[in-house]
Amino acid sequence: MPTTAATVDEYIASLPEERKDAMTKLRKVIKKNLPKGYEEEMSYGMIGIVVPHSIYPAGYHCNPKIPLPLINLGSKKDSISLHHMGLYGDPKLLDWFVSEYAKKVDSKLDMGKGCVRFKKMNQIPYELIGELIAKVSVADYVKVVTDNLAASKKK
């Protein structure tokens, strides 16, 4: 669902009514549990949580002009998507999340490499999302990114 919203508040206001509550609640959980140093912005037409250039001047390796993304939260055609680059880049974090999800949610995990899709708003595990957010400090995330980039250059 493409957007022209310039701010996160405009983005949430533009969502269908059935998504506003869930997106607002997810945003609150993310912000409440977010380690210091990350910033919220609109990114890729979604709510973005990024490592700002002031902390990681190299920016995102795919486009160094933009800050290093950790999370994008967006409303898609049939779901809310939580893109968490830490899940994509850190196998231990991914294993933990998959295991905990199975313990806390009755429905099957709908997930790509780093994208968790929630099709039923009443089955979003807000507490688990909060735990996931709290687990990744800026320093830890930058280390995962730089280690993975260095490893890919050796290949």
C-alpha positions, 0 to 999 in steps of 0.5 A: 500500500504505497503512501505519500505520508511525510511523517509517521503520524500522517502514515498511521492516519492514512491507514484503514481503520482496522489497521490503525489500532494495531499499528499504533500499538506496535509503534508504542511497543517498539518505541517503549523497548527501543534501545538508545541511539535508534531513531524513528523516521519514514523509510521506504514508505513505512515506519522506519527505525534506523541507526542515524548517520551520526552514529554510523556514518557509512549508512546502509551499504545498499544506499549509503545516503540513507541511515542503516535500517533495523526495522520497517513497519508497514501496512500491506494489502493483506497484512502488517509487516514487520521487517527486522534486519536483525533477524535477517543478519543474526541467526541466533536472534532468528532462532530465539524469535522463531522458538519464542513465537511458537511458545506464545502464539497459536497460529503458524509463523508467517515469515520471510528472511527478516519479514514477519507478517501479521494477517490477523490483528488479534494475533500480534504478539506485542509482548514478544515484539517488545522483547525482540526490539529490546534485544538489539542494541545499536552497538550489537546491530552495527557489529552484526552488519559490519561483520556480515559485510566483511564476511561477504567481501572475503567470498 
